[in-house]
Amino acid sequence: MNKIRKGDEVVVLTGKDRGRRGVVLRRVGEEHLVVEGVNRAKKHVRPNPLKGEVGGIVEKEMPLHVSNVALFNPATQKGDRVGIRVLEDGRKVRVFKSNGELVNA
């Protein structure tokens, strides 16, 4: 079970975008994820008239390692670690480590 999933709001812990918040757009492999508006890089794109692409410099989000982000906890307004708890009915749910509340997702 992944502790951070697509659609979760996360806070960047390290790097040039430290402290920024964003939503996870997608997971890249097992340990990397792409966060909206974070870790942007400029890529030079060659024009392709067959596809209708215009050339130039395009900014795109690059993947971050999952260890460099923390799930945003709305109760504490900070990034928080996530644990997994098994409920009485056998379901596995994600919980915040600081206050034990369930992650709303």
C-alpha angles and dihedrals in degrees: 000000000000115000092206118043140180110287096027119130110236139182121222111236103188141020135042092319096050113157095019120130127215145149122263107248098185144336119249108204121320100307108028134072139180117233122199113255095358131109094010119183131189115242124191109226124198116222117256112193093186091062093034093243120153116218125236142089115321127188115221136174115253125207122270126205112254091235090064095063135060129200112257113244110208092198094060097025089229140098113274140189119249130225133184123238128187113224125216092261091055098256119138115226134180118243134185112250095218100057105006094237120148119258109245104230 
